[in-house]
Amino acid sequence: MDYTQLRVETDSGVATLTLHRPDKLNAFTATMGDELLDAFRRARDDAAVRVIVLAGSGRAFCAGVDLEALRDEAERTRIAKSEFIARFPLEVAECPKPTLCAMHGAAIGVGVTMALPFDLRIAASNATLGLTFAKLGILPGLGSAHLLPRLVGRARALDLVLSARVVAAEEALEIGLVQRVAAPEALDASVRELAATLAGYDPDVLAHAKRMLEFGGHATLAETLENDPRVNASLQAARKRGS
């Protein structure tokens, strides 16, 4: 697939997927979704890639869906029925590789929901995040009804969705919507440094760590204690196969 709304760069085991409609603040379209899903799958399946980063070009991460798309019935239907909407959150959440999302400027609507399944979200201190779907008379998608309460809790999820308010990066950090905040001029370097650190670790260890934490997040303590040795045994077997 030739990308027209996405830039892809792979360096030292890190694949960076950059939304690229800077003149439109990276407003989301069906084409962008198709390209992002394709690029993510390629990075996930590439043995040379150890970490996947999602970022945005220009002045914003993603200012939401392109409003012209919402006014066009054909484009609106194409978005609603796209494989991106149906599959992207699940494939990101199930990816064995660490996934990072770098957010700066406006991250609104789908600019938030597409980031929720990533392992870590790092925001510039000038970032503003909002699930503003109620203002448009629509509901948040991309699995956010499952993902958002797990990140911030049910009460805060209700606050964000029902009020449709926009929060600054520091509040997003406080409530768990993002995990780190960096100065705008330091965001890229901070993300690159973290990605490089993760790329230097044994990928089998990180993949199994993700599996262990996912299981523990849904299981009882007793079930987790039983699962821990199984995951460790699976890790050791994987490392032996790789040696």
C-alpha positions as CSV (number, residue, x, y, z in Angstrom):
1,M,0.0,0.0,0.0
2,D,1.2,3.5,-0.9
3,Y,0.7,5.9,2.0
4,T,-0.6,9.4,1.4
5,Q,-1.6,10.4,4.9
6,L,1.0,8.5,6.9
7,R,4.8,8.6,7.2
8,V,6.6,5.4,8.3
9,E,10.2,5.3,9.5
10,T,12.1,2.4,11.0
11,D,15.4,2.9,12.8
12,S,17.3,0.8,15.2
13,G,14.4,-1.5,15.9
14,V,11.8,1.3,16.3
15,A,9.0,1.8,13.8
16,T,7.5,5.3,13.9
17,L,4.1,5.7,12.3
18,T,3.3,9.4,11.9
19,L,-0.1,10.8,11.0
20,H,0.6,13.2,8.1
21,R,-2.1,15.7,7.3
22,P,-0.4,18.6,9.0
23,D,-2.5,21.2,7.1
24,K,-5.6,19.6,8.6
25,L,-4.1,19.0,12.1
26,N,-4.1,15.4,11.1
27,A,-7.9,15.2,11.0
28,F,-8.9,11.6,10.6
29,T,-10.2,10.1,7.4
30,A,-11.1,6.6,6.2
31,T,-7.9,6.6,4.1
32,M,-5.8,7.5,7.2
33,G,-7.4,4.6,9.1
34,D,-6.7,2.1,6.3
35,E,-3.1,3.3,6.0
36,L,-2.5,3.2,9.8
37,L,-3.9,-0.3,10.2
38,D,-1.8,-1.6,7.3
39,A,1.4,0.1,8.6
40,F,0.8,-1.2,12.1
41,R,0.4,-4.7,10.9
42,R,3.6,-4.5,8.9
43,A,5.5,-3.2,11.9
44,R,4.0,-5.8,14.2
45,D,5.0,-8.6,11.8
46,D,8.5,-7.3,11.0
47,A,11.0,-9.3,13.0
48,A,13.4,-6.3,12.8
49,V,10.9,-4.0,14.6
50,R,10.9,-4.2,18.4
51,V,8.9,-1.1,19.4
52,I,6.1,0.7,17.6
53,V,5.5,4.4,18.0
54,L,2.5,6.4,16.8
55,A,2.9,10.2,16.4
56,G,1.5,13.1,14.5
57,S,3.2,15.7,12.3
58,G,2.8,19.4,12.4
59,R,1.1,21.3,15.2
60,A,-1.2,18.5,16.5
61,F,-1.4,14.8,17.1
62,C,-4.9,14.5,15.7
63,A,-7.7,17.1,16.0
64,G,-10.5,14.5,15.5
65,V,-12.4,13.2,12.6
66,D,-12.4,15.4,9.4
67,L,-15.7,17.2,9.7
68,E,-16.0,17.2,5.9
69,A,-16.0,13.4,6.2
70,L,-18.9,13.5,8.7
71,R,-20.9,15.6,6.2
72,D,-20.3,13.2,3.4
73,E,-22.6,10.2,3.7
74,A,-20.3,7.9,1.6
75,E,-17.2,8.8,3.6
76,R,-19.1,8.6,6.9
77,T,-20.2,5.1,5.9
78,R,-16.7,4.1,4.8
79,I,-15.3,5.1,8.2
80,A,-18.0,3.4,10.1
81,K,-17.6,0.1,8.2
82,S,-13.8,0.2,8.0
83,E,-11.6,-2.6,9.2
84,F,-9.7,0.1,11.2
85,I,-12.7,0.7,13.4
86,A,-13.4,-3.0,13.8
87,R,-9.8,-4.3,14.3
88,F,-7.3,-1.6,15.2
89,P,-7.8,-1.4,19.0
90,L,-7.8,-5.2,19.4
91,E,-4.7,-5.6,17.3
92,V,-2.8,-2.9,19.2
93,A,-3.9,-4.3,22.5
94,E,-2.8,-7.8,21.5
95,C,0.5,-6.8,20.0
96,P,3.4,-8.6,21.7
97,K,5.7,-5.6,21.0
98,P,5.7,-2.4,23.2
99,T,3.5,0.3,21.7
100,L,4.0,4.0,22.5
101,C,1.9,7.0,21.5
102,A,3.4,10.5,21.4
103,M,0.7,13.2,21.6
104,H,1.2,16.9,21.2
105,G,-1.1,19.9,20.5
106,A,-4.7,18.9,20.0
107,A,-5.7,15.2,20.6
108,I,-9.5,15.3,20.2
109,G,-12.1,12.6,19.6
110,V,-10.6,9.8,17.6
111,G,-7.3,11.5,18.4
112,V,-7.8,10.1,21.9
113,T,-9.6,6.9,21.2
114,M,-7.0,5.6,18.7
115,A,-4.4,6.1,21.4
116,L,-6.2,4.3,24.2
117,P,-5.0,0.7,23.4
118,F,-1.4,1.7,23.3
119,D,0.8,0.5,26.1
120,L,2.1,4.0,27.0
121,R,0.9,7.5,26.0
122,I,3.4,10.3,26.4
123,A,2.0,13.8,26.0
124,A,3.7,17.2,25.4
125,S,2.9,19.6,28.2
126,N,1.0,21.7,25.6
127,A,-1.3,18.8,24.6
128,T,-5.0,19.0,25.1
129,L,-7.1,15.9,25.1
130,G,-10.8,15.6,24.8
131,L,-13.5,13.0,24.1
132,T,-15.8,15.6,22.5
133,F,-18.2,13.2,20.7
134,A,-21.3,14.4,22.6
135,K,-20.9,17.8,21.0
136,L,-21.2,16.2,17.6
137,G,-24.1,14.0,18.6
138,I,-22.2,10.8,18.3
139,L,-20.6,8.3,20.6
140,P,-16.9,7.4,21.2
141,G,-15.8,4.2,19.4
142,L,-12.7,2.1,19.0
143,G,-13.5,0.1,22.1
144,S,-13.2,3.2,24.3
145,A,-16.2,2.0,26.4
146,H,-13.9,-0.9,27.5
147,L,-10.5,0.9,27.5
148,L,-11.2,4.2,29.0
149,P,-12.7,3.0,32.3
150,R,-9.8,0.6,32.7
151,L,-7.4,3.6,32.4
152,V,-9.1,6.3,34.4
153,G,-11.9,4.5,36.3
154,R,-15.7,4.6,35.6
155,A,-16.4,7.9,37.3
156,R,-13.7,9.8,35.4
157,A,-14.6,8.1,32.2
158,L,-18.2,9.3,32.6
159,D,-17.0,12.8,33.4
160,L,-14.8,12.9,30.2
161,V,-17.5,11.5,27.9
162,L,-20.6,13.1,29.3
163,S,-19.1,16.6,29.7
164,A,-17.1,16.4,26.5
165,R,-14.6,18.6,28.2
166,V,-11.0,19.1,27.0
167,V,-8.3,18.5,29.6
168,A,-4.7,19.7,29.7
169,A,-1.7,17.3,29.7
170,E,-1.1,17.6,33.4
171,E,-4.7,16.6,34.3
172,A,-4.5,13.8,31.8
173,L,-1.4,12.6,33.6
174,E,-3.1,12.9,37.0
175,I,-6.1,10.8,36.0
176,G,-4.1,8.2,34.1
177,L,-5.1,9.1,30.6
178,V,-1.4,9.5,29.8
179,Q,1.5,8.1,31.6
180,R,4.2,10.7,31.0
181,V,4.4,14.4,30.2
182,A,7.4,16.1,28.5
183,A,8.1,19.6,27.5
184,P,7.0,20.2,23.8
185,E,10.6,20.6,22.6
186,A,11.6,17.5,24.5
187,L,8.8,15.2,23.5
188,D,10.4,13.6,20.4
189,A,13.7,13.0,22.3
190,S,11.9,11.6,25.3
191,V,9.9,9.1,23.2
192,R,12.9,8.1,21.2
193,E,14.9,7.5,24.4
194,L,12.1,5.3,25.9
195,A,11.7,3.5,22.6
196,A,15.4,2.8,22.3
197,T,15.5,1.5,25.9
198,L,12.7,-0.9,25.2
199,A,14.2,-2.0,21.9
200,G,17.3,-3.0,23.8
201,Y,15.5,-5.4,26.0
202,D,14.8,-9.1,25.2
203,P,11.6,-8.9,23.1
204,D,10.4,-12.3,24.6
205,V,10.7,-10.8,28.1
206,L,8.6,-7.8,27.2
207,A,6.0,-9.8,25.3
208,H,5.5,-12.2,28.2
209,A,5.4,-9.3,30.7
210,K,2.6,-7.8,28.7
211,R,0.7,-11.2,28.7
212,M,1.3,-11.5,32.5
213,L,-0.1,-8.1,33.3
214,E,-3.1,-8.5,30.9
215,F,-4.0,-11.7,32.7
216,G,-3.5,-10.3,36.1
217,G,-5.7,-7.3,35.3
218,H,-8.7,-9.5,34.9
219,A,-7.9,-12.4,37.3
220,T,-8.0,-12.9,41.0
221,L,-4.8,-12.9,43.1
222,A,-5.0,-16.7,43.4
223,E,-5.4,-17.1,39.7
224,T,-2.5,-14.8,39.0
225,L,-0.3,-16.7,41.4
226,E,-1.1,-19.8,39.5
227,N,-0.5,-18.1,36.1
228,D,2.8,-16.6,37.0
229,P,4.8,-19.8,36.8
230,R,3.1,-20.8,33.5
231,V,4.1,-17.5,31.9
232,N,7.6,-17.8,33.2
233,A,7.9,-21.3,31.8
234,S,6.6,-20.1,28.5
235,L,9.2,-17.3,28.6
236,Q,12.1,-19.7,29.3
237,A,11.0,-22.0,26.5
238,A,10.8,-19.0,24.0
239,R,14.3,-17.9,25.1
240,K,15.7,-21.4,24.5
241,R,14.1,-21.5,21.1
242,G,15.7,-18.2,20.2
243,S,19.2,-19.1,21.5
